[in-house]
Amino acid sequence: MEPRNLTIVALILVFGIGGMSFSAGEFTIQGIGLAGLLGVFLNLVLPRKKVTAASQDA
């Protein structure tokens, strides 16, 4: 397991189960919707492992 993936899953669970909410004006998102968007955002933002020539040969 990669630390990146564990971080993403942990934050999704905390936001989804914990009932976090985000409000901007009259717009509010909470629960599983917020957790899903957070997962997509973190997946795009957090760095991935760099693929090297040595790891491609294995």
C-alpha positions in Angstrom: 0.0 0.0 0.0 1.2 3.4 -0.9 1.1 6.2 1.7 -0.6 8.4 -0.9 -3.5 6.0 -1.3 -3.9 5.5 2.5 -4.0 9.3 3.0 -6.8 9.6 0.4 -8.9 6.8 1.8 -8.4 8.0 5.4 -9.6 11.6 4.5 -12.5 10.3 2.5 -13.7 8.2 5.5 -13.2 11.1 8.0 -15.1 13.5 5.8 -17.9 11.1 4.8 -18.5 9.5 8.2 -17.8 12.6 10.3 -20.4 14.7 8.5 -18.2 17.5 7.3 -19.8 20.3 5.4 -18.6 23.1 3.2 -20.7 26.2 2.5 -20.2 29.0 0.1 -23.2 31.4 0.1 -26.3 29.4 -0.3 -24.4 26.5 -1.7 -23.7 23.7 0.7 -22.1 20.3 0.2 -21.7 17.7 2.9 -21.4 14.0 3.7 -20.6 11.5 0.9 -20.8 14.2 -1.8 -18.1 16.2 -0.2 -16.0 13.1 0.5 -16.3 12.0 -3.2 -15.1 15.4 -4.4 -12.3 15.4 -1.9 -11.2 12.0 -3.2 -11.1 13.2 -6.8 -9.3 16.4 -5.8 -6.6 14.6 -3.7 -6.1 12.0 -6.4 -5.2 14.8 -8.8 -3.1 16.9 -6.4 -1.0 14.4 -4.4 2.2 13.3 -6.2 2.4 9.9 -7.6 5.4 7.6 -7.7 7.8 8.3 -10.5 8.3 5.4 -12.9 11.9 4.6 -13.5 13.5 2.5 -16.2 14.6 0.0 -13.5 11.1 -0.5 -12.2 9.7 -1.0 -15.7 12.0 -4.0 -16.4 10.7 -5.9 -13.3 
